[in-house]
Amino acid sequence: MGILSNQPYSTTGGGATQIPAADHAALRLLHRVLTMYYQEGLNQADIAEAFGLSTAKVNRLLKQAREQGMVEIRIRTPMQSLFDLEARLQSVCGVPEAVVVPQMSDDPQLVLDAVGRTAAQYLTQRLRDGDTICISGGKALSAVVRNIESSRKLDVQVVPATGGAQGRHQIDANYLASELAQRLGGTVHELHAPVIVDTIEERDALVNIRQISAVLDVARRAQIAVLGIGSVAPGSSTYFELPSLREDDRRRLVEEFCGTGELLAQIVNQSGRPCAPDYNTRVVGISLDDLRGIPLTIGVAATTTKIAPIISTLRGGYLKTLITDEVTARGVLEQWENDLC
């Protein structure tokens, strides 16, 4: 019995399909093969034996059925809505990869911990011996680091992307880099400087110190960067809590600048462009342009306070991967699409 013709069948005026008599038996066979394979779960060898066919013939029948649109496969899993969100973030916002975490609680700390756990798994799955990882400080990175689990010691280097937040070791980039290296079994480079200083001259003097310059060079050559995405809103921003920021700095950030997000302690506007030169030029760390040269840049953010900052960083094109929670992902898409109206 031959394989069906590739020619489409015609229909009568009443809509009934006109099938040549020679194809009746072939279609009946094909329908039974498809039912046994896709619905009953039989393998090709079992089907071939049932009908006295070769396995190759069964394979050709299945292939032709797919090519002629006779097979429609729908995947429905409990995670399908999250996968759809990820696909929309990628297509609408242009981020190469998005990972959306189901939101199981309204408690912001529990949401952050769930996102941090997923980011930790994502990172360890991609790490290879010989890699260098540069990381920012902040609450999101703290959640990532405390959830790191590695089944073996990795020959990796960890380096902070910026100077430290003195007096707040739980979110300090040096402390987190050291913790991450210890959990992975790797080595750490520390950047002994504050994340932001009082003047451009102080910043220039620090980055020209040989030991500090060497650490920044290691960060620029990293294969992976893991970064928190910060807001610049009083009350919800780690940036505002930096001990090295003066009170006048905090006032001016609120009253004068149009910043909507922070990445590597650099303030960016809603288009993702740096917008606060008085502050950005005082940051001790790698630059946003340096970030573009790192092969895998992972942004981690949780809760709806990070919707505008996420949009800013995505529009700036700084991230290869975004990891966030379900509610925040929906908020990002809604605001992004509203901004286009």
N, C-alpha and C positions, 0 to 999 in steps of 0.2 A: 504494500500500500504506500503510495507516494506522499510526500509532504504537500500541503495545500499550495495552491497558486497564490502569488503575491498580489494579484489583481483584486481590487475591492469588489464586493458583491453589490448588485443593484437592488432597488426596492420597488415594490408595486405601488400603485396609487394609494392603497390603504396603509402603506408603511411596512408591509411584511417583507422580510429579506428574501431575495431570490437567490437560491443556492443551486448551482448545477448539481444534477443527480450524482455525478461522479464524486462530488465532494461530500455527500451526506455521510458516508461511512468514515471518511477521514476526519470530518468535524466531530463526529461522535467520539472517535478515538481521542482526538485532541482534547475535547472537553473532559473526558475521563482521566486522561493523563494529568491535566492541570488540576483537577479536583484532588487526585491522589497525592500529587506533589505538594501543592500549596495548602490544602485544607486538611488532608489526612496525615501529612508528614512523612509519607513514604519516600525513600531515596530512589535515585534513578535506576539503580540495579534491580531493586524490587519491582519497580514498574515495568522495566524491560522484561523481566521474567514472567510477570503476570500476562503480558500480551504477546510473548514470543518475539520481542524486538531486541535489537542490539542496544546497549547503553548509549552508543553514539547517536542512534536514531532518536531515542528519547531526548537526549540533549539538544538535538536539532529542532525537535518539535517545541520544546520549551523556549528555545531562543527565538524561533519564528513567532511564537505567540506573543512574546514580549515586544518584538519589533513591530508587529501589527496592532499593538495596543489592546490585545485581549487580556492582558494582566495588569491590574491596578493594585499597587502595594501601598497600604497605609500603615504607618508606624504610630502606635498610640502607647505611650508609656507615662508613668506618673510624672516624669520630668519633662514631658513634651512642651508644656507652656514655657518652661525655663529655656529650653533649646530654641523655641520660637523667639523669645526675647533676645537671646544671644545673637541669633541671625539678624534680627531687626537692628540691633545696635551696630553690627558690622556693616549692614547695607546702608542704613540711614546716617550713622555718625562716622563711618569710614575707618573705624578701628579694626585692625586685622584680625584680632581675636577678642572675644568677650566671654567671661565666665560669670554666670549669674547664680547666686546662692539662694536657696529657698529661705524665706523669712518665717521662722517658727515662733517668733516672740516679738512683742512690742518694746521690750527692754533694749535700749540702745547698746548697752554693754554686751548683752548676749548676741545681738545682731553683729556687732563688731567682732566678737570672738568667733562666730561662725564664719564670717568672711576671712578672718585671719587664718583659721584652720584650713579653709579651702586654698587660700594663697600659699600656705606652707606646703600643702600637698602638691600643688602645681609647681612650685619651685623645686622641690626635691625630685620630682619626676623628670625634670629637665636638666638637672645638674650633672656634669661629667667631671671626672678627675682632670685637673689642670685648669678648671674654670676660675675666674675671678668674679666675685659678686660685689657690686657697690650698692649701699643702701642709704636711705635717708633716716632721719629720726622721726619721732612722732608716735601717736597712739596706735595708728594702724600697723606700723612696723613692729611695735611692741606686741600686738596681737599675733602677727605672723611669727615672730621669733619664738614666743612661748609655746607655739603649737608645732614647732619643728620636731620631727622624729625621723631619724635616719637609721636604716638597718645595718649600715656599715660606715666606717670612717671614710671620708672623702678627702682627696688631695686637692683642696680648694683654698683660695685666699678670699678673705672678706675685708672690705675697706669702706669707711664712711664716705658718702658723697659730699658731705659738708662738715663744717666744724661742729662742735658740741653745744648743747644747751646746759650750761653750767648750773648746778644746783638741782637739776631734774633728771637724775640718772635713768629713770624708767623710760624716758622718751629720748634720751641722749643718743646721738648717732654712734659715738664711740662705744658706749656701753652696749648698745644693741649689736654692733658689729662684733664685739668681743663675745657676747652670748651666742650669737649665731655661729661663729667660728667654733666655739666649744661644742655646741650641739651637733655640728656636722663633722667634727674631728679635724677641722682645717686650721689655718693660721690667720691672724688678724694684723692689719696695719691700722694704727690709730692716728687721728689728725688732731694734734694738740693745739687747738685754736678755737675761739668762740665762733658760732655760726654767723654772727653779724657783729661788726665793730662800729665805733663811733664815726669814723671818717674814711674816705676813700684812701687817703694816705696811709692810714693804719692797715687797711686791707692789703694794699700793694706791698707794704713792708713785710707783712706776714707771709704772703704767697711767694715772696722772693727768698724766704729762708729755705735753705737747701732741703732740710728734712721735711718741711711742709710741702714744698714743691714736688718732692719725690712721691709722697703719698697721693697727691692730686693726680700725678701722672699714672699711678697704678689704677686709680679710679677711672680715669679716661679710657684706659685700655681694657676695662672690664668687658666680659661677654654678656653679663646679665646685670640689670639694675632693677632693684625693687624699691618702690617709692610710695610714700603716702601722698595723697592729694588733699591739700589743706584749704580751708576757707579763710577768709580775712574778715570775718564778722565777730565783733566782741561777744564773748560768752560761749562761742562754739569753736573757737580757733586756738589751736596750740601755738600758732605764730604769735598771737597777742600775749601769750604767757612767757615768751622768751625773756629771761632775765637781762639779756644784753640790749633789749629794746628800752629806750627811754620813754618816759611818760609823754613827752612832746611827740615822739615818734608815733605812739599809739593814737594820739589825738589827730595828727595829720593824716594817718592812714584812713581814719573814718571820715574826716571832713573834706579832704582835698583830692584823694585819688579814686580812680574808678576801678580798682581791683576787684575781681570776683573769685580769684583762685590763687593758690600758692603751690609751687612745685620747686623743690630744692631751695626753699626759702626765697625764691624769686616770685614777685607779685606779677600776675598776668591779668589782662582785662578779658571781657567776654569773648573776644576774638582769639584769645590765646597769646596775645603779644605782650611782652614785658611793658609795664606801664608806670612803674614807680622807681625811676632811676636813682633818686636820693637814697633808696633802700637797697635796691638790687646790686648797685655798685659797691656796697659795703659788705656783701656776703662773701664769706670764706668757703669756697667749695667749687665744684665743677659747674660749668655754665649750662644753660638750656641748649645751646649749640653743641656743646660736648655730648650732651645726652643723645642727640640725634645719631652720633657715631657708634653708639652701643647697640649690638645686634638685637638683644631682647630687653625691652623696657616694660616693666610690669607696674601698673598703677593700681593701688589698693585703696578703696574708700567704702565707707558704710554709713547709712542713715541719710535721710532726706536733706540734712544740712549740707550735704556734699553734692547736691544736684548741680548747682551753678558752677562750683569748682571743677567738677568732672567735665561739664560741657566746655569750659575754657581750655582744659588740657587736651581734650579731644580735638577741638578746633585748631589748636596749636600744632597738632600732629606729633606730640611728644611720646605717645605710647604705642607699643605694639600689642599689648594685652591690657584689658581692663577687667578687674575683679571687683564685683560689688554685689549688694543684696537685691532681691527681687523688687521691693517697693521703690528703692532708689533708681533701679534700671528703668522702671515704668515712668518715673518722674522725669528722668533724663530725656526719654523719647518724647514724652508729652511736651516738655518745654522746648526741646529742639524743634519739633514740628510746629509749635505755636510761633516760634521766632521766625519761621519761614513764611508765615501767613501775612 
